[in-house]
Amino acid sequence: MTFRLRTLVFAGAIWGLAGCASVPDGNDEGVVVSSGEVNYTLAKGETLYSDDDLMGGMFGGGDFRHEAKFKRRLAEAQNYELGSKRNPVRSHMPQGQREYLSRLRCPIDGKAPKFERMGSFGSGPYETIIDGYEVKCLGESPVEVFMDMYFPNHYETEAVPGFAIIMPSIGT
């Protein structure tokens, strides 16, 4: 009985939240949806995700990121520096974040920088939680690098500004 009640309450909460992220049909200009420091403009009648997207993403079915919306968010993010809150480095899970940071190289000595997770920083441009890392090269001021770990099919090959990046050896 407790399990069914929790399931019903959870499903009701998700259903209710799905309606919160929509633009009323009477709004001809769209609305700006704020997500921390990042704002997104929704067109008239547009929602961030459909109910099917939300439920499929939570329970392993379907593509959680609607392709057209995702492509628009990706294009918007490219206007900002890689590693910023508005264009976080995309990776897969915490191990992907650490793997990316381990491939960075400091400009002066070419060695890998030290890094430490600062915490979560709310929703990023892809509407998923972003993490912040403090990245530091010997004798230099630390740099903040923001990352989104919800990209299982993405492998970042570009370095954040101020660093070089190495590619991993294949087959080792």
C-alpha positions, 0 to 999 in steps of 0.5 A: 500500500505504501509503495502504491501511494508513493508511486501515485504521489510521485507520478502526480508531482511529475505530471504537475511539474510538466505543466509548469514549463509551458507557454500559455497559448494566448502568449504571442511573444513567448516567455523567458524561462529562467534557469539560474543564470541561463535564460531560454525563450519558449515560443507560443504554446511550446513546452520544454518537454512533453509528458512522454519525454519526461516519463521516457527519460525517467524510466529508460525509454525514449530520447529525453532531449527532444531533438529540435529543442536540443539542437537549438540549445546547442547552437545557443551554447556555442556563443559562449566559451566552452566550460562556462555555465552557458556552455558546459563541457559535455561528458558522461557521468562523473568518470567522464568529467574526471577523464576530460579534466585529466586530459587537459594540459597546463600552458606553461609546463604541459602537465595535467592540472589539479582539479576539485569538484566545487558542487552542483550549480543548478540547471544548465542550457540543456536543462540538466544539472551542471557541476563546477570544478576548480581547475588549477595549474602550478603557480596560476590562478584557479579556473572554474570549469562547468560540466554537464554529465548527462551526455552518454554519446558525447566525447569532448575533444576541444579544450577549455580556454587557457588549456591544451588537451590530449587525446587518449591512446587507442588500444592501451 
